[in-house]
Amino acid sequence: MASCTACGFGWSWVLSDGRLKCRRCGHRWRRRSLWDASRLDSRTKTELVQRFVWGVPVYRQRFSLAASRPARERFYRLIRFAMAQAEQLREPFEGSLECDETTFGGARKGKRGWGAAGKVIVFGIIKRNGLVKAEPIPAHDRASIMQVIQAHSREGSLYYTDQWQAYATLRLRGDHVVIRKEKGRPVGRDHINGIEGFWSYAKNWLYPYRGVPKKFFHLYLGETCYRFNHRDEDLKPLIIKLLKATAFEEIDINPVQVS
């Protein structure tokens, strides 16, 4: 339920005219969708959705639309908010799952590997021949990955992972298959090619942006998950429907605070 726009209380009644009434202070307001939150006209928004689906960054649209660059960037951000929220609300996975972690960020001088400066560590879970979930984690340690696994997978699943010792406790949640590798290739028939393929997909998709703001990286990651999970569908009508169904008051528009 949407929070009251006057006092912030989280419970309200739905009135017959579609408005909401706060149970605490009695304030009445009308819910705005993300589609209505932008003051651009419908034709411009529809065209921007099409260009978003094609993957055209805002900086490549300098002379094409009447809308200003800040307005286009804000509308793109609303789309990513809707995508990220839809992926966050997806039901936990079960069955055969592949788990892995990677880093996102450009090449820099200095320390390499998990301790490299300016990198974002991301953990992902993919269901064999199915959907994917991925989100940034604060550190490359057991506590961080287990928190994501517990939130986005069900007990009793079959987990495929690499040989990192942090995955050892997965045997307490379900079956656990450890993938051994030699010279970067799996030994035997077991593999985690699904999640590794998604990492390639996500990094290739983000490459044309030539850098992503770190405070909004979680939105770009949510976008890539949404695109991957709907890769066999026409995204334009899906995105328009999603924007009209998602209430502006139900999302957190503040960027993620990073150190």
C-alpha positions, 0 to 999 in steps of 0.5 A: 500500500502507498504511503500517505503523501502528507504524513507518511503513514503506510496504511490507507483506504481506496475510495470509490473514485480511485483516490486513497485516504490515509487511515491516520490523518485522513488526507486524500490523494490520487495515486500517480503512475510512473507514466504520469510522473513525467510531464512529457506528452504521450507521443514523446514518451512512447518514442523514448520507450522505443529508443530505450528498447533499442538501447539508444543512450540519451547522449546520442539523441541530441537533436532528435526530440523536442524534450530536453536532455534532463527530461529524457534522462529522468524518463529513462531513469523512471523506466529503470526504476520500474524494471528494477522494482519488478525484478526485486519483487520476483518470486524466489527461485527453486530447482537447479540454480547456478550462483556466481559473483563478478565485478563491474567497472572499467580497467584502471591502474593499480590493484587487480582482482576483488580488491581493485578500486572503483569496482562494484561486486555483483552476485547473481543467481540463474535458474537453469534455462530460465530467469536470472537475479543479480544485485550488488553486494557490499563485500566479497565474503560469505555473509554477503552472498548468503544473504542474497541466496537466502532472499532469492532462493528456496531451501531444497534447491540444487546449487551449482557453484565454483570452488570458493569456500564461501559456498560450503554452507550451501549444503545446509540449504539443499544439494550442492555441486562444486564445479572444478576448473582447469585452465578456466574450463570446467572438468566434467559435465557440470558447469555454470555456463548460464550465469557466466553467459549472463555476465557477458550479456550484462557487460556487453549491454552496458558497454555503450554507455561508456560508464554508469553512475555508481549511485544508479548502478543498481538500476542499470543492473535491474534493467539488464536482468529485466531485458534478459528475463524478457529476451523473447518478448516485445519490450515496448508494450511491456515497459509501457504497461509496467510504467502505467501499473507502477505507482510513483509513490511506491518507489524510492527515487533516492540514489544509493549512497556509496562510499 
